[in-house]
Amino acid sequence: MARLSLPTTARLSSTLRVDPTNITVIKALNRLSRPSLLSLVLDWLDERNQSLCPPLLRRPDAEEYEDEDDFYPPAQSLSELRELYEAMQLRKGGRREVVDRVLEGDWRYGLSLYQLAMADLQYLYDHPGSLKWTAYRIQRLQTPGHEDDAEGPEIADKESITVPRFHPSTFLQNLQAEVLPDVKAHYNFDRPKGMPLLLLRIFIIDSPYNTDLAVSTRHRGRPGLASSGSSSSATTSFDASRTIYIAFPDASPHIYISKSANAATASSTAGGAAGEAKSLRALVVEGVPKALSRPRERYALKGTGLSTKNLGAMLAVKGAGRANAAGGGWSVYAGTETADLKADNPLQTLKTLPTPPLSDASSANDDTAENTDYGRKRRRLVDPDEAEDEKQQKRARAAAQARFGDAAKVDDGKGVERLDVAIEDPFPTDTAIPPPDGDYDARRGAGAGEPSRRKSKGRKSILDLSLSQEDLEDVSNERGRGRANEEGEESWAPRVRLSFHGSHVFAGLRQLVEAGIVDGERMPGWMTGEEGVTAGAVRHGRIKGFRGSGV
């Protein structure tokens, strides 16, 4: 441990060791399966990782019986230790055996922050649905033309298609400058296999130091005094840590930010901890566009209304070449993979020649076959009702293919598990024939005033949380005073919200269309996934533009 530690704004080093008795280390290893844990340990023992993950080896000048009483005696070399863990892979056993060997034997002096980052990433790769991702669009801001305009609100440049250049080292330096001085973070980049994106893991610790004091659970008391204090106050700083992931897809103006890994636990234990997790995540969300900005080239993050646990679905909707709303049946125009280019794409300049028409001889043979007695008997045996049902099923399948295209398949691996939509269109009424006994006025008055007086019970829905404060005020004002139609009369807007749940929402909607339950010809476009949103408000039959396609 450093003899003298001073508060600094530098980030945490990857070589800092965390005590193996720390609850964070124990949880990080125990949630991995035995095969994943053994594969991770072998990665630690790689020659390229020895500067960050060095194990405990026996000293060359050690006495022969020095480690006689040690339950896990140190190995002589890396090759010997590697052979030991490879032998553990070949035989059966429990996870506890590997964890004890790591924490009490080969890494008894602690795991580095780099090793903890590798353990967290391994768990993320083993459980892709463990985190919920939210997509943001990187929007360039207009450069103020005068000094007086610089003090005003930031205005997005919607016509600009400029994407900021991303350099990992420069980005981390700028991002660390935006973090509070009494908070330290450890950054780790990784590239998942089979995914065109760069993943950044941010491990935030509530500490002003970037030395061993930031991760130590011993000898920590008041700030600046390392010789006094209880163990209970020592674990406060490290246990308040938060982990946030940021994904940078290749050649895309979007980024994906995960919710805090401990947000669910914090919200169930204490409200203050949950608020702290949200504030740390908000701090990162605010710091990312500032870290990407340069002089006279400022950027901001704009919510897209897309949240899901599936990174594959994120890349399909907001990945490379998906800056617009080219989903559903329109996805055939945005195919970028090799399989899409080989398919029958409308954008193909060279297509296969059409099948030549049948010859006269073959057509004559077909006519002869149709005029046989067997053909006439087959036509007589067909039930008209069955023929009509078969015709309707064929029409429903054709409508589903036209509306969804090649997307929304059950086994495509791009499932979205939730879709929340608020219908804010006014209720259609016939103003030419007023209802008797003033029912229309009473119903309209009750519908307009009741939502503003009624208090909602229970927790807020995801749709409420996704709406900004400005939109909520706009919606409440419109509901409170009613909406005016083209003739100037107020109309009644019912409070209708739709929420779809499942492993693959749009694939389920496609199956409903194929079964004839949902009319595929009249269904709105946001039900096919072409808008690329999972939460939004529908006005005049369309998802509001700034939440989705930008129309």
DRENROLO-296773 format. One record per residue (C-alpha): residue number from 1; residue in one letter; chain; x, y, z. Coordinates in steps of 0.1 Angstrom, whole numbers, plus 5000, padded with zeros to 4 digits. Example, Ala and Ser with C-alpha at 12.3 -4.5 7.8 and 13.67 -1.06 7.14 Angstrom:
! DRENROLO-296773
VEXFI  pos  code  unit  c1  c2  c3
VEXFI  1  A  A  5123  4955  5078
VEXFI  2  S  A  5137  4989  5071
This chain:
! DRENROLO-296773
VEXFI  pos  code  unit  c1  c2  c3
VEXFI  1  M  A  5000  5000  5000
VEXFI  2  A  A  5012  5035  4992
VEXFI  3  R  A  5027  5053  5022
VEXFI  4  L  A  5013  5087  5010
VEXFI  5  S  A  4980  5091  4990
VEXFI  6  L  A  4967  5124  4978
VEXFI  7  P  A  4933  5131  4961
VEXFI  8  T  A  4937  5132  4923
VEXFI  9  T  A  4915  5132  4892
VEXFI  10  A  A  4934  5103  4875
VEXFI  11  R  A  4916  5071  4868
VEXFI  12  L  A  4922  5038  4886
VEXFI  13  S  A  4950  5016  4874
VEXFI  14  S  A  4943  4981  4861
VEXFI  15  T  A  4970  4966  4884
VEXFI  16  L  A  4954  4976  4917
VEXFI  17  R  A  4946  4945  4937
VEXFI  18  V  A  4914  4939  4956
VEXFI  19  D  A  4914  4918  4987
VEXFI  20  P  A  4902  4882  4980
VEXFI  21  T  A  4879  4884  5011
VEXFI  22  N  A  4860  4913  4996
VEXFI  23  I  A  4823  4904  4989
VEXFI  24  T  A  4825  4919  4954
VEXFI  25  V  A  4853  4896  4944
VEXFI  26  I  A  4835  4865  4959
VEXFI  27  K  A  4803  4874  4941
VEXFI  28  A  A  4820  4880  4908
VEXFI  29  L  A  4836  4845  4908
VEXFI  30  N  A  4807  4825  4923
VEXFI  31  R  A  4782  4836  4897
VEXFI  32  L  A  4803  4820  4869
VEXFI  33  S  A  4799  4783  4860
VEXFI  34  R  A  4828  4759  4864
VEXFI  35  P  A  4837  4757  4827
VEXFI  36  S  A  4835  4795  4823
VEXFI  37  L  A  4856  4800  4855
VEXFI  38  L  A  4883  4776  4843
VEXFI  39  S  A  4884  4792  4809
VEXFI  40  L  A  4888  4826  4825
VEXFI  41  V  A  4916  4815  4848
VEXFI  42  L  A  4935  4801  4818
VEXFI  43  D  A  4931  4835  4801
VEXFI  44  W  A  4947  4850  4832
VEXFI  45  L  A  4976  4827  4829
VEXFI  46  D  A  4983  4837  4793
VEXFI  47  E  A  5017  4852  4787
VEXFI  48  R  A  5002  4885  4774
VEXFI  49  N  A  4983  4890  4807
VEXFI  50  Q  A  5011  4885  4832
VEXFI  51  S  A  5017  4922  4837
VEXFI  52  L  A  4980  4926  4849
VEXFI  53  C  A  4972  4891  4863
VEXFI  54  P  A  5003  4877  4879
VEXFI  55  P  A  4997  4846  4901
VEXFI  56  L  A  5017  4836  4932
VEXFI  57  L  A  5046  4814  4922
VEXFI  58  R  A  5072  4797  4943
VEXFI  59  R  A  5105  4816  4947
VEXFI  60  P  A  5135  4800  4931
VEXFI  61  D  A  5155  4804  4963
VEXFI  62  A  A  5127  4790  4986
VEXFI  63  E  A  5135  4761  5008
VEXFI  64  E  A  5123  4727  5000
VEXFI  65  Y  A  5099  4723  5029
VEXFI  66  E  A  5088  4759  5032
VEXFI  67  D  A  5053  4753  5018
VEXFI  68  E  A  5048  4719  5034
VEXFI  69  D  A  5018  4730  5055
VEXFI  70  D  A  5002  4751  5027
VEXFI  71  F  A  4969  4736  5015
VEXFI  72  Y  A  4975  4751  4980
VEXFI  73  P  A  5013  4752  4976
VEXFI  74  P  A  5025  4777  4949
VEXFI  75  A  A  5035  4762  4916
VEXFI  76  Q  A  5070  4763  4902
VEXFI  77  S  A  5061  4780  4869
VEXFI  78  L  A  5033  4792  4847
VEXFI  79  S  A  5033  4761  4826
VEXFI  80  E  A  5029  4739  4856
VEXFI  81  L  A  5000  4761  4869
VEXFI  82  R  A  4984  4760  4835
VEXFI  83  E  A  4986  4722  4833
VEXFI  84  L  A  4970  4720  4867
VEXFI  85  Y  A  4939  4740  4856
VEXFI  86  E  A  4938  4722  4823
VEXFI  87  A  A  4936  4689  4842
VEXFI  88  M  A  4907  4704  4862
VEXFI  89  Q  A  4889  4709  4830
VEXFI  90  L  A  4891  4673  4820
VEXFI  91  R  A  4877  4659  4852
VEXFI  92  K  A  4844  4666  4870
VEXFI  93  G  A  4840  4687  4900
VEXFI  94  G  A  4823  4717  4916
VEXFI  95  R  A  4827  4754  4912
VEXFI  96  R  A  4837  4758  4948
VEXFI  97  E  A  4869  4739  4942
VEXFI  98  V  A  4881  4764  4916
VEXFI  99  V  A  4870  4794  4936
VEXFI  100  D  A  4889  4783  4967
VEXFI  101  R  A  4920  4775  4946
VEXFI  102  V  A  4919  4810  4931
VEXFI  103  L  A  4912  4830  4962
VEXFI  104  E  A  4931  4810  4988
VEXFI  105  G  A  4959  4797  4966
VEXFI  106  D  A  4972  4812  4934
VEXFI  107  W  A  4958  4847  4939
VEXFI  108  R  A  4957  4848  4977
VEXFI  109  Y  A  4971  4884  4976
VEXFI  110  G  A  4942  4897  4957
VEXFI  111  L  A  4927  4901  4922
VEXFI  112  S  A  4935  4930  4901
VEXFI  113  L  A  4908  4953  4887
VEXFI  114  Y  A  4916  4939  4852
VEXFI  115  Q  A  4908  4904  4865
VEXFI  116  L  A  4875  4916  4879
VEXFI  117  A  A  4866  4933  4846
VEXFI  118  M  A  4873  4900  4828
VEXFI  119  A  A  4851  4881  4852
VEXFI  120  D  A  4822  4906  4847
VEXFI  121  L  A  4826  4905  4809
VEXFI  122  Q  A  4826  4867  4810
VEXFI  123  Y  A  4794  4866  4829
VEXFI  124  L  A  4779  4891  4804
VEXFI  125  Y  A  4789  4869  4775
VEXFI  126  D  A  4774  4838  4792
VEXFI  127  H  A  4742  4856  4800
VEXFI  128  P  A  4735  4881  4772
VEXFI  129  G  A  4701  4891  4787
VEXFI  130  S  A  4715  4901  4821
VEXFI  131  L  A  4716  4938  4813
VEXFI  132  K  A  4690  4961  4797
VEXFI  133  W  A  4704  4985  4771
VEXFI  134  T  A  4691  5019  4759
VEXFI  135  A  A  4700  5033  4725
VEXFI  136  Y  A  4710  5069  4722
VEXFI  137  R  A  4716  5089  4690
VEXFI  138  I  A  4747  5111  4688
VEXFI  139  Q  A  4733  5144  4675
VEXFI  140  R  A  4755  5174  4666
VEXFI  141  L  A  4746  5207  4680
VEXFI  142  Q  A  4744  5240  4660
VEXFI  143  T  A  4775  5262  4664
VEXFI  144  P  A  4763  5296  4679
VEXFI  145  G  A  4769  5324  4654
VEXFI  146  H  A  4773  5350  4682
VEXFI  147  E  A  4786  5351  4717
VEXFI  148  D  A  4751  5360  4730
VEXFI  149  D  A  4737  5329  4714
VEXFI  150  A  A  4761  5307  4733
VEXFI  151  E  A  4743  5313  4766
VEXFI  152  G  A  4709  5302  4752
VEXFI  153  P  A  4696  5266  4750
VEXFI  154  E  A  4714  5240  4729
VEXFI  155  I  A  4698  5235  4694
VEXFI  156  A  A  4703  5202  4675
VEXFI  157  D  A  4715  5204  4640
VEXFI  158  K  A  4690  5180  4623
VEXFI  159  E  A  4705  5184  4589
VEXFI  160  S  A  4740  5174  4599
VEXFI  161  I  A  4752  5138  4592
VEXFI  162  T  A  4786  5143  4609
VEXFI  163  V  A  4797  5114  4632
VEXFI  164  P  A  4824  5122  4658
VEXFI  165  R  A  4857  5105  4655
VEXFI  166  F  A  4863  5080  4683
VEXFI  167  H  A  4897  5073  4697
VEXFI  168  P  A  4896  5052  4729
VEXFI  169  S  A  4926  5069  4747
VEXFI  170  T  A  4914  5104  4740
VEXFI  171  F  A  4878  5095  4749
VEXFI  172  L  A  4888  5081  4783
VEXFI  173  Q  A  4909  5112  4792
VEXFI  174  N  A  4880  5135  4783
VEXFI  175  L  A  4854  5113  4801
VEXFI  176  Q  A  4875  5112  4833
VEXFI  177  A  A  4877  5150  4833
VEXFI  178  E  A  4839  5151  4834
VEXFI  179  V  A  4837  5127  4864
VEXFI  180  L  A  4834  5142  4899
VEXFI  181  P  A  4868  5146  4917
VEXFI  182  D  A  4857  5124  4946
VEXFI  183  V  A  4847  5095  4923
VEXFI  184  K  A  4872  5072  4907
VEXFI  185  A  A  4866  5049  4878
VEXFI  186  H  A  4883  5019  4861
VEXFI  187  Y  A  4878  5016  4824
VEXFI  188  N  A  4882  4984  4803
VEXFI  189  F  A  4876  4980  4766
VEXFI  190  D  A  4867  4947  4750
VEXFI  191  R  A  4854  4935  4717
VEXFI  192  P  A  4828  4907  4718
VEXFI  193  K  A  4831  4878  4694
VEXFI  194  G  A  4807  4880  4665
VEXFI  195  M  A  4794  4915  4672
VEXFI  196  P  A  4806  4946  4654
VEXFI  197  L  A  4809  4968  4684
VEXFI  198  L  A  4834  4980  4711
VEXFI  199  L  A  4823  4975  4747
VEXFI  200  L  A  4835  4998  4774
VEXFI  201  R  A  4831  4987  4811
VEXFI  202  I  A  4832  5015  4837
VEXFI  203  F  A  4837  5005  4873
VEXFI  204  I  A  4829  5035  4895
VEXFI  205  I  A  4842  5037  4931
VEXFI  206  D  A  4833  5064  4956
VEXFI  207  S  A  4868  5074  4966
VEXFI  208  P  A  4891  5104  4960
VEXFI  209  Y  A  4922  5082  4957
VEXFI  210  N  A  4936  5062  4928
VEXFI  211  T  A  4959  5041  4949
VEXFI  212  D  A  4954  5010  4970
VEXFI  213  L  A  4933  5031  4994
VEXFI  214  A  A  4905  5032  4968
VEXFI  215  V  A  4900  4994  4968
VEXFI  216  S  A  4914  4985  5003
VEXFI  217  T  A  4891  4972  5030
VEXFI  218  R  A  4916  4976  5058
VEXFI  219  H  A  4930  5005  5077
VEXFI  220  R  A  4905  5030  5064
VEXFI  221  G  A  4889  5055  5087
VEXFI  222  R  A  4886  5092  5082
VEXFI  223  P  A  4898  5107  5049
VEXFI  224  G  A  4935  5112  5050
VEXFI  225  L  A  4941  5088  5079
VEXFI  226  A  A  4950  5053  5070
VEXFI  227  S  A  4958  5039  5104
VEXFI  228  S  A  4924  5042  5122
VEXFI  229  G  A  4888  5033  5116
VEXFI  230  S  A  4866  5002  5118
VEXFI  231  S  A  4862  4975  5091
VEXFI  232  S  A  4825  4985  5087
VEXFI  233  S  A  4834  5020  5075
VEXFI  234  A  A  4861  5005  5054
VEXFI  235  T  A  4838  4986  5031
VEXFI  236  T  A  4814  5015  5025
VEXFI  237  S  A  4835  5030  4997
VEXFI  238  F  A  4840  4998  4978
VEXFI  239  D  A  4805  4984  4983
VEXFI  240  A  A  4790  5016  4969
VEXFI  241  S  A  4806  5009  4935
VEXFI  242  R  A  4786  5008  4903
VEXFI  243  T  A  4793  4991  4870
VEXFI  244  I  A  4781  5007  4837
VEXFI  245  Y  A  4786  4994  4802
VEXFI  246  I  A  4787  5015  4770
VEXFI  247  A  A  4787  4999  4736
VEXFI  248  F  A  4800  5017  4705
VEXFI  249  P  A  4787  5000  4674
VEXFI  250  D  A  4809  5002  4643
VEXFI  251  A  A  4800  5028  4617
VEXFI  252  S  A  4768  5039  4635
VEXFI  253  P  A  4757  5073  4650
VEXFI  254  H  A  4743  5055  4680
VEXFI  255  I  A  4756  5042  4713
VEXFI  256  Y  A  4741  5018  4738
VEXFI  257  I  A  4742  5024  4776
VEXFI  258  S  A  4733  4998  4801
VEXFI  259  K  A  4716  5003  4834
VEXFI  260  S  A  4737  5000  4866
VEXFI  261  A  A  4745  4964  4874
VEXFI  262  N  A  4734  4969  4910
VEXFI  263  A  A  4704  4991  4903
VEXFI  264  A  A  4679  4964  4909
VEXFI  265  T  A  4695  4953  4942
VEXFI  266  A  A  4699  4989  4953
VEXFI  267  S  A  4662  4997  4946
VEXFI  268  S  A  4651  4967  4967
VEXFI  269  T  A  4673  4975  4997
VEXFI  270  A  A  4673  5013  5001
VEXFI  271  G  A  4659  5042  4982
VEXFI  272  G  A  4691  5063  4987
VEXFI  273  A  A  4713  5037  4971
VEXFI  274  A  A  4689  5035  4941
VEXFI  275  G  A  4691  5073  4937
VEXFI  276  E  A  4728  5072  4939
VEXFI  277  A  A  4730  5046  4911
VEXFI  278  K  A  4707  5067  4889
VEXFI  279  S  A  4728  5098  4896
VEXFI  280  L  A  4760  5080  4887
VEXFI  281  R  A  4745  5067  4855
VEXFI  282  A  A  4731  5102  4846
VEXFI  283  L  A  4766  5116  4852
VEXFI  284  V  A  4781  5092  4827
VEXFI  285  V  A  4753  5099  4802
VEXFI  286  E  A  4760  5136  4804
VEXFI  287  G  A  4798  5131  4802
VEXFI  288  V  A  4798  5109  4771
VEXFI  289  P  A  4788  5136  4746
VEXFI  290  K  A  4812  5161  4762
VEXFI  291  A  A  4840  5135  4758
VEXFI  292  L  A  4832  5131  4721
VEXFI  293  S  A  4830  5168  4715
VEXFI  294  R  A  4857  5191  4702
VEXFI  295  P  A  4861  5229  4699
VEXFI  296  R  A  4834  5242  4676
VEXFI  297  E  A  4820  5207  4672
VEXFI  298  R  A  4797  5199  4701
VEXFI  299  Y  A  4775  5168  4704
VEXFI  300  A  A  4745  5157  4725
VEXFI  301  L  A  4728  5124  4732
VEXFI  302  K  A  4692  5120  4721
VEXFI  303  G  A  4669  5092  4733
VEXFI  304  T  A  4656  5069  4706
VEXFI  305  G  A  4628  5052  4726
VEXFI  306  L  A  4645  5018  4721
VEXFI  307  S  A  4653  4996  4752
VEXFI  308  T  A  4659  4959  4752
VEXFI  309  K  A  4681  4932  4767
VEXFI  310  N  A  4691  4918  4733
VEXFI  311  L  A  4723  4934  4719
VEXFI  312  G  A  4716  4916  4686
VEXFI  313  A  A  4683  4934  4683
VEXFI  314  M  A  4700  4967  4690
VEXFI  315  L  A  4725  4962  4662
VEXFI  316  A  A  4697  4952  4638
VEXFI  317  V  A  4677  4983  4645
VEXFI  318  K  A  4703  5009  4655
VEXFI  319  G  A  4735  4994  4641
VEXFI  320  A  A  4756  5002  4610
VEXFI  321  G  A  4734  5015  4582
VEXFI  322  R  A  4703  5017  4604
VEXFI  323  A  A  4702  5054  4610
VEXFI  324  N  A  4667  5056  4596
VEXFI  325  A  A  4635  5036  4603
VEXFI  326  A  A  4641  5007  4579
VEXFI  327  G  A  4624  4980  4598
VEXFI  328  G  A  4596  4956  4592
VEXFI  329  G  A  4588  4951  4555
VEXFI  330  W  A  4612  4980  4546
VEXFI  331  S  A  4642  4960  4560
VEXFI  332  V  A  4648  4946  4525
VEXFI  333  Y  A  4661  4980  4514
VEXFI  334  A  A  4687  4981  4543
VEXFI  335  G  A  4703  4947  4539
VEXFI  336  T  A  4741  4949  4546
VEXFI  337  E  A  4750  4913  4553
VEXFI  338  T  A  4762  4889  4526
VEXFI  339  A  A  4730  4868  4530
VEXFI  340  D  A  4709  4899  4523
VEXFI  341  L  A  4729  4908  4492
VEXFI  342  K  A  4725  4873  4478
VEXFI  343  A  A  4687  4874  4484
VEXFI  344  D  A  4661  4888  4460
VEXFI  345  N  A  4667  4924  4471
VEXFI  346  P  A  4649  4953  4453
VEXFI  347  L  A  4682  4972  4452
VEXFI  348  Q  A  4700  4945  4432
VEXFI  349  T  A  4711  4957  4399
VEXFI  350  L  A  4716  4922  4385
VEXFI  351  K  A  4689  4896  4390
VEXFI  352  T  A  4684  4862  4378
VEXFI  353  L  A  4664  4859  4346
VEXFI  354  P  A  4627  4851  4350
VEXFI  355  T  A  4615  4816  4343
VEXFI  356  P  A  4604  4812  4306
VEXFI  357  P  A  4567  4807  4299
VEXFI  358  L  A  4555  4771  4295
VEXFI  359  S  A  4555  4757  4259
VEXFI  360  D  A  4523  4750  4240
VEXFI  361  A  A  4527  4713  4244
VEXFI  362  S  A  4531  4714  4282
VEXFI  363  S  A  4501  4738  4285
VEXFI  364  A  A  4480  4715  4263
VEXFI  365  N  A  4489  4685  4285
VEXFI  366  D  A  4479  4705  4316
VEXFI  367  D  A  4446  4713  4300
VEXFI  368  T  A  4440  4677  4291
VEXFI  369  A  A  4448  4666  4327
VEXFI  370  E  A  4424  4692  4341
VEXFI  371  N  A  4396  4680  4318
VEXFI  372  T  A  4399  4644  4330
VEXFI  373  D  A  4372  4627  4350
VEXFI  374  Y  A  4396  4625  4380
VEXFI  375  G  A  4402  4662  4380
VEXFI  376  R  A  4364  4669  4378
VEXFI  377  K  A  4358  4646  4408
VEXFI  378  R  A  4385  4663  4428
VEXFI  379  R  A  4369  4697  4422
VEXFI  380  R  A  4335  4683  4433
VEXFI  381  L  A  4349  4669  4466
VEXFI  382  V  A  4363  4702  4477
VEXFI  383  D  A  4343  4719  4504
VEXFI  384  P  A  4335  4755  4496
VEXFI  385  D  A  4340  4766  4532
VEXFI  386  E  A  4374  4748  4534
VEXFI  387  A  A  4385  4765  4502
VEXFI  388  E  A  4375  4799  4515
VEXFI  389  D  A  4394  4793  4548
VEXFI  390  E  A  4425  4782  4529
VEXFI  391  K  A  4422  4813  4507
VEXFI  392  Q  A  4420  4835  4537
VEXFI  393  Q  A  4450  4818  4554
VEXFI  394  K  A  4470  4823  4522
VEXFI  395  R  A  4460  4859  4521
VEXFI  396  A  A  4470  4864  4558
VEXFI  397  R  A  4504  4848  4552
VEXFI  398  A  A  4510  4870  4522
VEXFI  399  A  A  4500  4901  4542
VEXFI  400  A  A  4524  4891  4570
VEXFI  401  Q  A  4552  4886  4545
VEXFI  402  A  A  4545  4920  4530
VEXFI  403  R  A  4543  4939  4563
VEXFI  404  F  A  4571  4921  4581
VEXFI  405  G  A  4594  4909  4553
VEXFI  406  D  A  4622  4887  4565
VEXFI  407  A  A  4622  4903  4600
VEXFI  408  A  A  4603  4892  4631
VEXFI  409  K  A  4611  4855  4629
VEXFI  410  V  A  4610  4835  4660
VEXFI  411  D  A  4645  4820  4656
VEXFI  412  D  A  4663  4851  4643
VEXFI  413  G  A  4678  4860  4676
VEXFI  414  K  A  4667  4896  4675
VEXFI  415  G  A  4638  4895  4699
VEXFI  416  V  A  4625  4925  4718
VEXFI  417  E  A  4608  4915  4750
VEXFI  418  R  A  4586  4946  4757
VEXFI  419  L  A  4566  4972  4737
VEXFI  420  D  A  4548  5000  4754
VEXFI  421  V  A  4526  5024  4734
VEXFI  422  A  A  4502  5052  4745
VEXFI  423  I  A  4474  5060  4721
VEXFI  424  E  A  4468  5098  4723
VEXFI  425  D  A  4445  5101  4693
VEXFI  426  P  A  4410  5117  4699
VEXFI  427  F  A  4381  5093  4701
VEXFI  428  P  A  4362  5093  4667
VEXFI  429  T  A  4327  5106  4672
VEXFI  430  D  A  4299  5116  4648
VEXFI  431  T  A  4293  5153  4655
VEXFI  432  A  A  4264  5155  4630
VEXFI  433  I  A  4241  5134  4653
VEXFI  434  P  A  4245  5144  4689
VEXFI  435  P  A  4238  5117  4716
VEXFI  436  P  A  4205  5122  4734
VEXFI  437  D  A  4202  5136  4770
VEXFI  438  G  A  4235  5153  4768
VEXFI  439  D  A  4255  5121  4772
VEXFI  440  Y  A  4282  5134  4749
VEXFI  441  D  A  4289  5165  4769
VEXFI  442  A  A  4289  5147  4802
VEXFI  443  R  A  4311  5120  4789
VEXFI  444  R  A  4335  5145  4773
VEXFI  445  G  A  4337  5165  4805
VEXFI  446  A  A  4343  5135  4827
VEXFI  447  G  A  4369  5121  4803
VEXFI  448  A  A  4387  5154  4802
VEXFI  449  G  A  4387  5162  4838
VEXFI  450  E  A  4389  5128  4855
VEXFI  451  P  A  4425  5119  4845
VEXFI  452  S  A  4438  5151  4859
VEXFI  453  R  A  4420  5146  4893
VEXFI  454  R  A  4426  5109  4896
VEXFI  455  K  A  4459  5098  4913
VEXFI  456  S  A  4477  5069  4899
VEXFI  457  K  A  4484  5040  4923
VEXFI  458  G  A  4514  5018  4923
VEXFI  459  R  A  4547  5023  4906
VEXFI  460  K  A  4551  5042  4874
VEXFI  461  S  A  4551  5022  4842
VEXFI  462  I  A  4581  5022  4818
VEXFI  463  L  A  4561  5043  4794
VEXFI  464  D  A  4558  5071  4820
VEXFI  465  L  A  4595  5070  4827
VEXFI  466  S  A  4604  5071  4790
VEXFI  467  L  A  4584  5104  4784
VEXFI  468  S  A  4603  5136  4790
VEXFI  469  Q  A  4589  5162  4814
VEXFI  470  E  A  4580  5185  4786
VEXFI  471  D  A  4560  5158  4768
VEXFI  472  L  A  4542  5150  4801
VEXFI  473  E  A  4532  5186  4805
VEXFI  474  D  A  4520  5187  4769
VEXFI  475  V  A  4500  5155  4773
VEXFI  476  S  A  4484  5166  4806
VEXFI  477  N  A  4474  5200  4792
VEXFI  478  E  A  4458  5184  4762
VEXFI  479  R  A  4440  5159  4782
VEXFI  480  G  A  4429  5184  4808
VEXFI  481  R  A  4414  5209  4784
VEXFI  482  G  A  4404  5185  4756
VEXFI  483  R  A  4416  5186  4720
VEXFI  484  A  A  4402  5208  4692
VEXFI  485  N  A  4393  5192  4659
VEXFI  486  E  A  4393  5209  4625
VEXFI  487  E  A  4361  5228  4633
VEXFI  488  G  A  4374  5242  4665
VEXFI  489  E  A  4354  5219  4688
VEXFI  490  E  A  4370  5200  4716
VEXFI  491  S  A  4372  5162  4713
VEXFI  492  W  A  4376  5135  4739
VEXFI  493  A  A  4408  5115  4741
VEXFI  494  P  A  4406  5082  4760
VEXFI  495  R  A  4435  5070  4781
VEXFI  496  V  A  4446  5039  4762
VEXFI  497  R  A  4479  5022  4767
VEXFI  498  L  A  4491  4990  4750
VEXFI  499  S  A  4518  4968  4765
VEXFI  500  F  A  4531  4937  4748
VEXFI  501  H  A  4554  4912  4766
VEXFI  502  G  A  4572  4881  4755
VEXFI  503  S  A  4605  4867  4743
VEXFI  504  H  A  4600  4882  4708
VEXFI  505  V  A  4571  4907  4707
VEXFI  506  F  A  4572  4914  4669
VEXFI  507  A  A  4575  4877  4661
VEXFI  508  G  A  4543  4871  4682
VEXFI  509  L  A  4525  4899  4663
VEXFI  510  R  A  4535  4883  4630
VEXFI  511  Q  A  4521  4850  4641
VEXFI  512  L  A  4488  4867  4650
VEXFI  513  V  A  4487  4882  4615
VEXFI  514  E  A  4494  4848  4599
VEXFI  515  A  A  4466  4833  4620
VEXFI  516  G  A  4442  4859  4608
VEXFI  517  I  A  4436  4873  4643
VEXFI  518  V  A  4452  4907  4635
VEXFI  519  D  A  4444  4924  4601
VEXFI  520  G  A  4478  4927  4585
VEXFI  521  E  A  4465  4951  4559
VEXFI  522  R  A  4451  4977  4584
VEXFI  523  M  A  4475  4973  4613
VEXFI  524  P  A  4497  5004  4620
VEXFI  525  G  A  4534  5004  4611
VEXFI  526  W  A  4547  5006  4646
VEXFI  527  M  A  4532  4971  4653
VEXFI  528  T  A  4556  4957  4626
VEXFI  529  G  A  4587  4972  4642
VEXFI  530  E  A  4595  4994  4613
VEXFI  531  E  A  4597  5025  4636
VEXFI  532  G  A  4625  5009  4657
VEXFI  533  V  A  4610  5019  4691
VEXFI  534  T  A  4599  5001  4722
VEXFI  535  A  A  4582  5030  4739
VEXFI  536  G  A  4563  5059  4724
VEXFI  537  A  A  4531  5078  4720
VEXFI  538  V  A  4509  5075  4689
VEXFI  539  R  A  4493  5107  4675
VEXFI  540  H  A  4473  5108  4643
VEXFI  541  G  A  4481  5071  4638
VEXFI  542  R  A  4519  5074  4639
VEXFI  543  I  A  4546  5071  4666
VEXFI  544  K  A  4558  5106  4675
VEXFI  545  G  A  4587  5114  4652
VEXFI  546  F  A  4614  5124  4677
VEXFI  547  R  A  4610  5090  4695
VEXFI  548  G  A  4615  5070  4664
VEXFI  549  S  A  4622  5075  4627
VEXFI  550  G  A  4628  5113  4630
VEXFI  551  V  A  4600  5120  4605
